[in-house]
């Protein structure tokens, strides 16, 4: 139990579907992150939220839309995805967005685009 | 931007031996470097953090070194066990944003 829960664990969707990934952290952290992990590639940082405000957007296509309604919850809304978007999407949290605190990861959502 | 290289994609060692994994970076020296472990189908788990002014850090059977002259960190697992088999990721801060940049990892297999 890492304190960060992601749902669903697996998701298969067509390119025209709309779906959302959910992340919840029970650690009292102030920062939350979305990462993309593709096979044989490093983790790619997508978005960073600090105290519910987005502080980083790493040139992510607009078909990915994050939402952070409070410091414990983070969503990633998906719309009109491409086959190359198939990957493991990881959520993480840390005490603060800046600094050297370790990040705590969920176990990810395995996304497959048909 | 920072480029991180982890020595090899896969490393096989015999149980009881010391595993040594390498993380090299190319640009400026970060203020700190972190190591994570990732098991198949799971998210990364934080193991150790070492600061630029620390030469070495230990935690149980784990040891990390940080050489800012060589731009390299070494991660050692002594008395390795099959349960240590996993992918190990190094991560360091990236520029003014101070976010973590991860290497692609080294898959370690400890053979019984």
Interface residues (C-beta under 8 A of the other chain):
Chain A: X2 X4 X40 X41 X42 X43 X45 X48 X56 X90 X92 X97 X98 X99 X100 X102 X103 X104 X105 X106 X107 X108
Chain B: X4 X9 X31 X32 X34 X41 X42 X43 X44 X45 X46 X49 X51 X89 X93 X97 X98 X99 X100 X101 X102 X103 X104 X105
